[in-house]
Amino acid sequence: MLIRTEKENDRAVVYQINAAAFETRAEAELVEALRACVQPLISLVAEVDSAVVGHILFSPVSVSADSRLRMMGLAPMAVVPAHQRQGIGSALVRAGLERCRAMACCAVVVLGHPEYYPRFGFSPASRFGLRCEYNVPDEVFMAMELEPGIFERCIHNGQRCVVKYHAAFRNV
């Protein structure tokens, strides 16, 4: 398996991977929308036998406490159904987190399965004084510090700070 940066000629297959991995095409459309208007993006693909079979995207998020915090949101992550449960998603997450560190991001958040993401170091974001702008169960909105102690800035007078995603996420 090879994890690499997405190339221009990967776009059609990345769209199909996201469309196949989710119930609707909303995530595939989200990737298209974010590519068009958000920077920086971390967009990685997984290849098996020279075929792209997985994709992960990280895009900037903002925190109400401090707009200067450089944080990324992991979404979406998709693997072709026939290649799921083979470690491809895990490899994409690990590689993406390393890219976030290399870009000097201080933290990453994810809206995802509470049984899956903790293996990478994610914890419920509420533990760090963060809440999602969307009304989601506490256990599915998770965060991970890449810079230890960074979330201490997010607690103001006992109030949890709000993490906001790009407007394109409202369509998902």
Contact map, one row per residue, 1 for C-alpha under 8 A:
1110000000000000000000000000000000000000000001111000000000000000000000000000000000000001000000000000000000000000000000000000000000000000000000000000000000000000000000000000
1111000000000000000000000000000000000000000001110000000000000000000000000000000000000000000000000000000000000000000000000000000000000000000000000000000000000000000000000000
1111100000000000000000000000000000000000000111100000000000000000000000000000000000000000001100100000000000000000000000000000000000000000000000000000000000000000000000000000
0111110000000000000000000000000000000000000111000000000000000000000000000000000000000000000000000000000000000000000000000000000000000000000000000000000000000000000000000000
0011111000000000000000000000000000000000011110000000000000000000000000000000000000000000000000000000000000000000000000000000000000000000000000000000000000000000000000000000
0001111101100000000000000000000000000000001110000000000000000000000000000000000000000000000000000000000000000000000000000000000000000000000000000000000000000000000000000000
0000111111100000000000000000000000000000000000000000000000000000000000000000000000000000000000000000000000000000000000000000000000000000000000000000000000000000000000000000
0000011111100000000000000000000000000000000000000000000000000000000000000000000000000000000000000000000000000000000000000000000000000000000000000000000000000000000000000000
0000001111110000000000000000000000000000000000000000000000000000000000000000000000000000000000000000000000000000000000000000000000000000000000000000000000000000000000000000
0000011111111100000000000000000000000000000000000001000000000000000000000000000000000000000000000000000000000000000000000000000000000000000000000000000000000000000000000000
0000011111111110000000000000000000000000000000000000000000000000000000000000000000000000000000000000000000000000000000000000000000000000000000000000000000000000000000000000
0000000011111111000000000000000000000000000000000000000000000000000000000000000000000000000000000000000000000000000000000000000000000000000000000000000000000000000000000000
0000000001111111100000000000000000000000000000000001000000000000000000000000000000000000000000000000000000000000000000000000000000000000000000000000000000000000000000000000
0000000001111111110000000001000000000000000010000001011000000000000000000000000000000000000000000000000000000000000000000000000000000000000000000000000000000000000000000000
0000000000111111111000000001101100000000000000000000000000000000000000000000000000000000000000000000000000000000000000000000000000000000000000000000000000000000000000000000
0000000000011111111100000001000000000000000000000000000000000000000000000000000000000000000000000000000000000000000000000000000000000000000000000000000000000000000000000000
0000000000001111111110000001000000000000000000000000111000000000000000000000011100000000000000000000000000000000000000000000000000000000000000000000000000000000000000000000
0000000000000111111111001011000000000000000000000000001000000000000000000001111100000000000000000000000000000000000000000000000000000000000000000000000000000000000000000000
0000000000000011111111111111000000000000000000000000000000000000000000000000000000000000000000000000000000000000000000000000000000000000000000000000000000000000000000000000
0000000000000001111111100000000000000000000000000000000000000000000000000000000110000000000000000000000000000000000000000000000000000000000000000000000000000000000000000000
0000000000000000111111100000000000000000000000000000000000000000000000000000011110000000000000000000000000000000000000000000000000000000000000000000000000000000000000000000
0000000000000000011111111010000000000000000000000000000000000000000000000000010000000000000000000000000000000000000000000000000000000000000000000000000000000000000000000000
0000000000000000001111111000000000000000000000000000000000000000000000000000000000000000000000000000000000000000000000000000000000000000000000000000000000000000000000000000
0000000000000000001001111110000000000000000000000000000000000000000000000000000000000000000000000000000000000000000000000000000000000000000000000000000000000000000000000000
0000000000000000011001111111100000000000000000000000000000000000000000000000000000000000000000000000000000000000000000000000000000000000000000000000000000000000000000000000
0000000000000000001000011111110000000000000000000000000000000000000000000000000000000000000000000000000000000000000000000000000000000000000000000000000000000000000000000011
0000000000000000011001011111111000000000000000000000000000000000000000000001000000000000000000000000000000000000000000000000000000000000000000000000000000000000000000000001
0000000000000111111000001111111100000000000000000000000000000000000000000000000000000000000000000000000000000000000000000000000000000000000000000000000000000000000000000000
0000000000000010000000001111111110000000000000000000000000000000000000000000000000000000000000000000000000000000000000000000000000000000000000000000000000000000000000000000
0000000000000000000000000111111111000000000000000000000000000000000000000000000000000000000000000000000000000000000000000000000000000000000000000000000000000000000000011011
0000000000000010000000000011111111100000000000000000000010000000000000000001000000000000000000000000000000000000000000000000000000000000000000000000000000000000000000000000
0000000000000010000000000001111111110000000000000000000000000000000000000000000000000000000000000000000000000000000000000000000000000000000000000000000000000000000000000000
0000000000000000000000000000111111111000000000000000000000000000000000000000000000000000000000000000000000000000000000000000000000000000000000000000000000000000000000010000
0000000000000000000000000000011111111100000000000000000000100000000000000000000000000000000000000000000000000000000000000000000000000000000000000000000000000000000000010000
0000000000000000000000000000001111111110100000000000000000000000000000000000000000000000000000000000000000000000000000000000000000000000000000000000000000000000000000000000
0000000000000000000000000000000111111100000000000000000000000000000000000000000000000000000000000000000000000000000000000000000000000000000000000000000000000000000000000000
0000000000000000000000000000000011111110000000000000000000000000000000000000000000000000000000000000000000000000000000000000000000000000000000000000000000000000000000000000
0000000000000000000000000000000001111111100000000000000000110000000000000000000000000000000000000000000000000000000000000000000000000000000000000000000000000000000000000000
0000000000000000000000000000000000101111100000000000000000110000000000000000000000000000000000000000000000000000000000000000000000000000000000000000000000000000000000000000
0000000000000000000000000000000000000111110000000000000000110000000000000000000000000000000000000000000000000000000000000000000000000000000000000000000000000000000000000000
0000000000000000000000000000000000100111111000000000000011110000000000000000000000000000000000000000000000000000000000000000000000000000000000000000000000000000000000000000
0000100000000000000000000000000000000001111100000000000111100000000000000000000000000000000000010011000000000000000000000000000000000000000000000000000000000000000000000000
0000110000000000000000000000000000000000111110000000001111000000000000000000000000000000000000000000000000000000000000000000000000000000000000000000000000000000000000000000
0011110000000000000000000000000000000000011111000000001110000000000000000000000000000000000100010000000000000000000000000000000000000000000000000000000000000000000000000000
0011110000000100000000000000000000000000001111100001111100000000000000000000000000000000000100000000000000000000000000000000000000000000000000000000000000000000000000000000
1111000000000000000000000000000000000000000111110001111000000000000000000000000000000001000100000000000000000000000000000000000000000000000000000000000000000000000000000000
1110000000000000000000000000000000000000000011111111110000000000000000000000000000000000000000000000000000000000000000000000000000000000000000000000000000000000000000000000
1100000000000000000000000000000000000000000001111111100000000000000000000000000000000000000000000000000000000000000000000000000000000000000000000000000000000000000000000000
1000000000000000000000000000000000000000000000111110000000000000000000000000000000000000000000000000000000000000000000000000000000000000000000000000000000000000000000000000
0000000000000000000000000000000000000000000000111111000000000000000000000000000000000000000000000000000000000000000000000000000000000000000000000000000000000000000000000000
0000000000000000000000000000000000000000000000111111100000000000000000000000000000000000000000000000000000000000000000000000000000000000000000000000000000000000000000000000
0000000001001100000000000000000000000000000011110111110000000000000000000000000000000000000000000000000000000000000000000000000000000000000000000000000000000000000000000000
0000000000000000100000000000000000000000000011110011111000000000000000000000001100100000000000000000000000000000000000000000000000000000000000000000000000000000000000000000
0000000000000100100000000000000000000000000011100001111100000000000000000000111100000001100100000000000000000000000000000000000000000000000000000000000000000000000000000000
0000000000000100110000000000000000000000001111000000111110000000000000000001111000000000000100000000000000000000000000000000000000000000000000000000000000000000000000000000
0000000000000000000000000000000000000000011110000000011111000000000000000111110000000000000110010000000000000000000000000000000000000000000000000000000000000000000000000000
0000000000000000000000000000001000000000111100000000001111100000000000000111100000000000000000010000000000000000000000000000000000000000000000000000000000000000000000000000
0000000000000000000000000000000000000000111000000000000111110000000000011111000000000000000000010000000000000000000000000000000000000000000000000000000000000000000000000000
0000000000000000000000000000000001000111110000000000000011111000000000011110000000000000000000000000000000000000000000000000000000000000000000000000000000000000000000000000
0000000000000000000000000000000000000111100000000000000001111100000001111000000000000000000000000000000000000000000000000000000000000000000000000000000000000000000011000000
0000000000000000000000000000000000000000000000000000000000111110000001111000000000000000000000000000000000000000000000000000000000000000000000000000000000000000001111000000
0000000000000000000000000000000000000000000000000000000000011111011011100000000000000000000000000000000000000000000000000000000000000000000000000000000000000000001110000000
0000000000000000000000000000000000000000000000000000000000001111111010000000000000000000000000000000000000000000000000000000000000000000000000000000000001000000111100000000
0000000000000000000000000000000000000000000000000000000000000111111000000000000000000000000000000000000000000000000000000000000000000000000000000000000001000000111100000000
0000000000000000000000000000000000000000000000000000000000000011111000000000000000000000000000000000000000000000000000000000000000000000000000000000000011110000110000000000
0000000000000000000000000000000000000000000000000000000000000111111110000000000000000000000000000000000000000000000000000000000000000000000000000000000011000000000000000000
0000000000000000000000000000000000000000000000000000000000000111111111000000000000000000000000000000000000000000000000000000000000000000000000000000000000000000000000000000
0000000000000000000000000000000000000000000000000000000000000000011111000000000000000000000000000000000000000000000000000000000000000000000000000000000000000000000000000000
0000000000000000000000000000000000000000000000000000000000000110011111100000000000000000000000000000000011000000000000000000000000000000000000000000000000000000000000000000
0000000000000000000000000000000000000000000000000000000000011100001111110000000000000000000000000000000111100000000000000000000000000000000000000000000000000000000000000000
0000000000000000000000000000000000000000000000000000000000011100000011111000000000000000000000000000000011111000000000000000000000000000000000000000000000000000000000000000
0000000000000000000000000000000000000000000000000000000001111000000001111100000000000000000000000001000010111000000000000000000000000000000000000000000000000000000000000000
0000000000000000000000000000000000000000000000000000000001111000000000111110000000000000000000000000000000011100000000000000000000000000000000000000000000000000000010000000
0000000000000000000000000000000000000000000000000000000111100000000000011111100000000000000000000000000000011110000000000000000000000000000000000000000000000000000000000000
0000000000000000000000000000000000000000000000000000000111100000000000001111100000000000000000000000000000000110000000000000000000000000000000000000000000000000000000000000
0000000000000000010000000010001000000000000000000000001111000000000000000111110000000000000000000000000000000000000000000000000000000000000000000000000000000000000000000000
0000000000000000010000000000000000000000000000000000011110000000000000000111111000000000100000000000000000000000000000000000000000000000000000000000000000000000000000000000
0000000000000000110011000000000000000000000000000000011100000000000000000001111100000000100000000000000000000000000000000000000000000000000000000000000000000000000000000000
0000000000000000110010000000000000000000000000000000111000000000000000000000111110110001100000000000000000000000000000000000000000000000000000000000000000000000000000000000
0000000000000000110110000000000000000000000000000000110000000000000000000000011111110000000000000000000000000000000000000000000000000000000000000000000000000000000000000000
0000000000000000000110000000000000000000000000000000000000000000000000000000001111110000000000000000000000000000000000000000000000000000000000000000000000000000000000000000
0000000000000000000000000000000000000000000000000000000000000000000000000000000111110000000000000000000000000000000000000000000000000000000000000000000000000000000000000000
0000000000000000000000000000000000000000000000000000100000000000000000000000001111111101000000000000000000000000000000000000000000000000000000000000000000000000000000000000
0000000000000000000000000000000000000000000000000000000000000000000000000000001111111111100000000000000000000000000000000000000000000000000000000000000000000000000000000000
0000000000000000000000000000000000000000000000000000000000000000000000000000000000111111100000000000000000000000000000000000000000000000000000000000000000000000000000000000
0000000000000000000000000000000000000000000000000000000000000000000000000000000000111111100000000000000000000000000000000000000000000000000000000000000000000000000000000000
0000000000000000000000000000000000000000000000000000000000000000000000000000000000011111111000000000000000000000000000000000000000000000000000000000000000000000000000000000
1000000000000000000000000000000000000000000001000000010000000000000000000000001000111111111100000000000000000000000000000000000000000000000000000000000000000000000000000000
0000000000000000000000000000000000000000000000000000010000000000000000000000111000011111111110000000000000000000000000000000000000000000000000000000000000000000000000000000
0000000000000000000000000000000000000000000000000000000000000000000000000000000000000011111111000000000000000000000000000000000000000000000000000000000000000000000000000000
0010000000000000000000000000000000000000000000000000000000000000000000000000000000000011111111100000000000000000000000000000000000000000000000000000000000000000000000000000
0010000000000000000000000000000000000000000111000000011100000000000000000000000000000001111111110000000000000000000000000000000000000000000000000000000000000000000000000000
0000000000000000000000000000000000000000000000000000000100000000000000000000000000000000111111111000000000000000000000010000000000000000000000000000000000000000000000000000
0000000000000000000000000000000000000000000000000000000000000000000000000000000000000000011111111100000000000000000000010000000000000000000000000000000000000000000000000000
0010000000000000000000000000000000000000000000000000000000000000000000000000000000000000001111111110000000000000000000000000000000000000000000000000000000000000000000000000
0000000000000000000000000000000000000000010100000000000111000000000000000000000000000000000111111111000000000000000000000000000000000000000000000000000000000000000000000000
0000000000000000000000000000000000000000000000000000000000000000000000000000000000000000000011111111100000010000000000000000000000000000000000000000000000000000000000000000
0000000000000000000000000000000000000000000000000000000000000000000000000000000000000000000001111111110000000000000000000000000000000000000000000000000000000000000000000000
0000000000000000000000000000000000000000010000000000000000000000000000000000000000000000000000111111111000000000000000000000000000000000000000000000000000000000000000000000
0000000000000000000000000000000000000000010000000000000000000000000000010000000000000000000000011111111110010000000000000000000000000000000000000000000000000000000000000000
0000000000000000000000000000000000000000000000000000000000000000000000000000000000000000000000001111111111000000000000000000000000000000000000000100000000000000000000000000
0000000000000000000000000000000000000000000000000000000000000000000000000000000000000000000000000111111110000000000000000000000000000000000000000000000000000000000000000000
0000000000000000000000000000000000000000000000000000000000000000000000000000000000000000000000000011111110000000000000000000000000000000000000000000000000000000000000000000
0000000000000000000000000000000000000000000000000000000000000000000001000000000000000000000000000001111111000000000000000000000000000000000000000000000000000000000000000000
0000000000000000000000000000000000000000000000000000000000000000000011110000000000000000000000000001111111110000000000000000000000000000000000000110000000000000000000000000
0000000000000000000000000000000000000000000000000000000000000000000011100000000000000000000000000000100111110000000000000000000000000000000000001110010000000000000000000000
0000000000000000000000000000000000000000000000000000000000000000000001110000000000000000000000000000000011111000000000000000000000000000000000111110010000000000000000000000
0000000000000000000000000000000000000000000000000000000000000000000000111100000000000000000000001001000011111100000000000000000000000000000000111100000000000000000000000000
0000000000000000000000000000000000000000000000000000000000000000000000111100000000000000000000000000000000111110000000000100100000000000000011110000000000000000000000000000
0000000000000000000000000000000000000000000000000000000000000000000000001110000000000000000000000000000000011111000000000000000000000000000111100000000000000000000000000000
0000000000000000000000000000000000000000000000000000000000000000000000000110000000000000000000000000000000001111100000000000000000000000000111000000000000000000000000000000
0000000000000000000000000000000000000000000000000000000000000000000000000000000000000000000000000000000000000111110110000000000000000000000111000000000000000000000000000000
0000000000000000000000000000000000000000000000000000000000000000000000000000000000000000000000000000000000000011111110000000000000000000000100000000000000000000000000000000
0000000000000000000000000000000000000000000000000000000000000000000000000000000000000000000000000000000000000001111111000000000000000000001101000000000000000000000000000000
0000000000000000000000000000000000000000000000000000000000000000000000000000000000000000000000000000000000000000111111000000000000000000000000000000000000000000000000000000
0000000000000000000000000000000000000000000000000000000000000000000000000000000000000000000000000000000000000001111111100000000000000000000000000000000000000000000000000000
0000000000000000000000000000000000000000000000000000000000000000000000000000000000000000000000000000000000000001111111111100000000000000000001000000000000000000000000000000
0000000000000000000000000000000000000000000000000000000000000000000000000000000000000000000000000000000000000000011111111110000000000000000000000000000000000000000000000000
0000000000000000000000000000000000000000000000000000000000000000000000000000000000000000000000000000000000000000000111111100000000000000000000000000000000000000000000000000
0000000000000000000000000000000000000000000000000000000000000000000000000000000000000000000011000000000000000000000011111100000000000000000000000000000000000000000000000000
0000000000000000000000000000000000000000000000000000000000000000000000000000000000000000000000000000000000000000000011111110000000000000000000010000000000000000000000000000
0000000000000000000000000000000000000000000000000000000000000000000000000000000000000000000000000000000000001000000011111111000000000000000001110000000000000000000000000000
0000000000000000000000000000000000000000000000000000000000000000000000000000000000000000000000000000000000000000000001001111101000000000000001110000000000000000000000000000
0000000000000000000000000000000000000000000000000000000000000000000000000000000000000000000000000000000000000000000000000111111100000000011111100000000000000000000000000000
0000000000000000000000000000000000000000000000000000000000000000000000000000000000000000000000000000000000001000000000000011111111100000010011110000000000000000000000000000
0000000000000000000000000000000000000000000000000000000000000000000000000000000000000000000000000000000000000000000000000001111111100000010001000000000000000001000000000000
0000000000000000000000000000000000000000000000000000000000000000000000000000000000000000000000000000000000000000000000000011111111000000000000000000000000000000000000000000
0000000000000000000000000000000000000000000000000000000000000000000000000000000000000000000000000000000000000000000000000001111111000000000000100000001101100000000000000000
0000000000000000000000000000000000000000000000000000000000000000000000000000000000000000000000000000000000000000000000000000111111100000000000000000001101100011100000000000
0000000000000000000000000000000000000000000000000000000000000000000000000000000000000000000000000000000000000000000000000000111111110000000000000000000001100001111000000000
0000000000000000000000000000000000000000000000000000000000000000000000000000000000000000000000000000000000000000000000000000110011111000000010000000000000000001111000000000
0000000000000000000000000000000000000000000000000000000000000000000000000000000000000000000000000000000000000000000000000000000001111111000010000000000000000000011100000000
0000000000000000000000000000000000000000000000000000000000000000000000000000000000000000000000000000000000000000000000000000000000111110000000000000000000000000011110000000
0000000000000000000000000000000000000000000000000000000000000000000000000000000000000000000000000000000000000000000000000000000000011111000000000000000000000000000000000000
0000000000000000000000000000000000000000000000000000000000000000000000000000000000000000000000000000000000000000000000000000000000011111100000000000000000000000000000000000
0000000000000000000000000000000000000000000000000000000000000000000000000000000000000000000000000000000000000000000000000000000000010111110110000000000000000000000000000000
0000000000000000000000000000000000000000000000000000000000000000000000000000000000000000000000000000000000000000000000000000000000000011111110000000000000000000000000000000
0000000000000000000000000000000000000000000000000000000000000000000000000000000000000000000000000000000000000000000000000001110000000001111110000000000000000000000000000000
0000000000000000000000000000000000000000000000000000000000000000000000000000000000000000000000000000000000000000010000000001000000000000111111000000000000000000000000000000
0000000000000000000000000000000000000000000000000000000000000000000000000000000000000000000000000000000000000111110000000001000000000001111111000000000000000000000000000000
0000000000000000000000000000000000000000000000000000000000000000000000000000000000000000000000000000000000001111000000000001100000110001111111100000000000000000000000000000
0000000000000000000000000000000000000000000000000000000000000000000000000000000000000000000000000000000000001111010010000111110000000000001111110000000000000000000000000000
0000000000000000000000000000000000000000000000000000000000000000000000000000000000000000000000000000000000111100000000000111100100000000000011111000000000000000000000000000
0000000000000000000000000000000000000000000000000000000000000000000000000000000000000000000000000000000000111000000000001110100000000000000001111100000000000000000000000000
0000000000000000000000000000000000000000000000000000000000000000000000000000000000000000000000000000000001110000000000000000000000000000000000111111111000000000000000000000
0000000000000000000000000000000000000000000000000000000000000000000000000000000000000000000000000000100011110000000000000000000000000000000000011111000000000000000000000000
0000000000000000000000000000000000000000000000000000000000000000000000000000000000000000000000000000000011100000000000000000000000000000000000001111110000000000000000000000
0000000000000000000000000000000000000000000000000000000000000000000000000000000000000000000000000000000000000000000000000000000000000000000000001111110000000000000000000000
0000000000000000000000000000000000000000000000000000000000000000000000000000000000000000000000000000000000000000000000000000000000000000000000001011111100000000000000000000
0000000000000000000000000000000000000000000000000000000000000000000000000000000000000000000000000000000001100000000000000000000000000000000000001011111111000000000000000000
0000000000000000000000000000000000000000000000000000000000000000000000000000000000000000000000000000000000000000000000000000000110000000000000001000111111100000000000000000
0000000000000000000000000000000000000000000000000000000000000000000000000000000000000000000000000000000000000000000000000000000110000000000000000000111111100000000000000000
0000000000000000000000000000000000000000000000000000000000000000110000000000000000000000000000000000000000000000000000000000000000000000000000000000011111110000000000000000
0000000000000000000000000000000000000000000000000000000000000011110000000000000000000000000000000000000000000000000000000000000111000000000000000000011111110001100000000000
0000000000000000000000000000000000000000000000000000000000000000100000000000000000000000000000000000000000000000000000000000000111000000000000000000001111111111100000000000
0000000000000000000000000000000000000000000000000000000000000000100000000000000000000000000000000000000000000000000000000000000000000000000000000000000011111111100000000000
0000000000000000000000000000000000000000000000000000000000000000000000000000000000000000000000000000000000000000000000000000000000000000000000000000000000111110000000000000
0000000000000000000000000000000000000000000000000000000000000000000000000000000000000000000000000000000000000000000000000000000000000000000000000000000000111111000000000000
0000000000000000000000000000000000000000000000000000000000000000000000000000000000000000000000000000000000000000000000000000000010000000000000000000000000111111100000000000
0000000000000000000000000000000000000000000000000000000000000000000000000000000000000000000000000000000000000000000000000000010011100000000000000000000001110111110000000000
0000000000000000000000000000000000000000000000000000000000000011100000000000000000000000000000000000000000000000000000000000000011100000000000000000000001110011111000000000
0000000000000000000000000000000000000000000000000000000000000011100000000000000000000000000000000000000000000000000000000000000001111000000000000000000000000001111100000000
0000000000000000000000000000000000000000000000000000000000001111000000000000000000000000000000000000000000000000000000000000000001111000000000000000000000000000111110000000
0000000000000000000000000000000000000000000000000000000000001111000000000000000000000000000000000000000000000000000000000000000000011000000000000000000000000000011111000000
0000000000000000000000000000000000000000000000000000000000011100000000001000000000000000000000000000000000000000000000000000000000001000000000000000000000000000001111111000
0000000000000000000000000000000000000000000000000000000000011000000000000000000000000000000000000000000000000000000000000000000000000000000000000000000000000000000111111000
0000000000000000000000000000000000000000000000000000000000000000000000000000000000000000000000000000000000000000000000000000000000000000000000000000000000000000000011111100
0000000000000000000000000000010011000000000000000000000000000000000000000000000000000000000000000000000000000000000000000000000000000000000000000000000000000000000011111111
0000000000000000000000000000010000000000000000000000000000000000000000000000000000000000000000000000000000000000000000000000000000000000000000000000000000000000000011111111
0000000000000000000000000000000000000000000000000000000000000000000000000000000000000000000000000000000000000000000000000000000000000000000000000000000000000000000000111111
0000000000000000000000000100010000000000000000000000000000000000000000000000000000000000000000000000000000000000000000000000000000000000000000000000000000000000000000011111
0000000000000000000000000110010000000000000000000000000000000000000000000000000000000000000000000000000000000000000000000000000000000000000000000000000000000000000000011111
